[in-house]
Amino acid sequence: MSRVIAMLGKMKGGAPNPSVVRPRAALAGAIGGFAAIGLLALLTEWSAASWIMAPFGASCVLAFGLWESPLAQPRNIIGGHLLSTFVGLLVYHLIGGGALSLAIGVGLAIGLMMVTRTTHPPAGADPIVVILAGSGWSFLLTPVLAGSVVIVAAALLLNNLDPNRRYPVFWK
């Protein structure tokens, strides 16, 4: 019983919120998200292919709002989305849809991203997206690879326009 009480006690927090609001950084993040998602949406309208998916919105939060985070680096954005989507497609095409395939897909994607050092939280949704949609293997190229490369290219350009930012922090 004392272990349960101790565990529950940890859940109340207690430390102050470390977030610091910097209006200039917030504006840069908003502009970056607008530009990247706007470009992906336009490319989707102008072509026969879809260049966008919901998890890309969360990728933009990291790429433009938390650009220094290891989770926001190019290898994580591109690698995380590719790996997680591949896992979701593999699970779907091997065992089909349903609750078990969703759980296997997300769990396996998280484990593999951690092992390959490509952890990107928005990519954790990719297996859910592909399994629920019943996606085909072409989904790996568009929107996943093409879209994640566009986000990284936008982050490289826009983040480095600010003299106080350096993106990426690392490539490997």
HELIX and SHEET records of a PDB file:
HELIX    1   1 SER A    2  LYS A   10  1                                   9    
HELIX    2   2 PRO A   23  TRP A   46  1                                  24    
HELIX    3   3 PRO A   55  CYS A   60  1                                   6    
HELIX    4   4 VAL A   61  GLY A   65  3                                   5    
HELIX    5   5 PRO A   70  ALA A   72  5                                   3    
HELIX    6   6 PRO A   74  ILE A   95  1                                  22    
HELIX    7   7 ALA A   99  VAL A  115  1                                  17    
HELIX    8   8 PRO A  121  ALA A  125  5                                   5    
HELIX    9   9 ASP A  126  ALA A  133  1                                   8    
HELIX   10  10 TRP A  137  LEU A  140  5                                   4    
HELIX   11  11 LEU A  141  LEU A  145  3                                   5    
HELIX   12  12 ALA A  146  ASN A  159  1                                  14    
END                                                                             
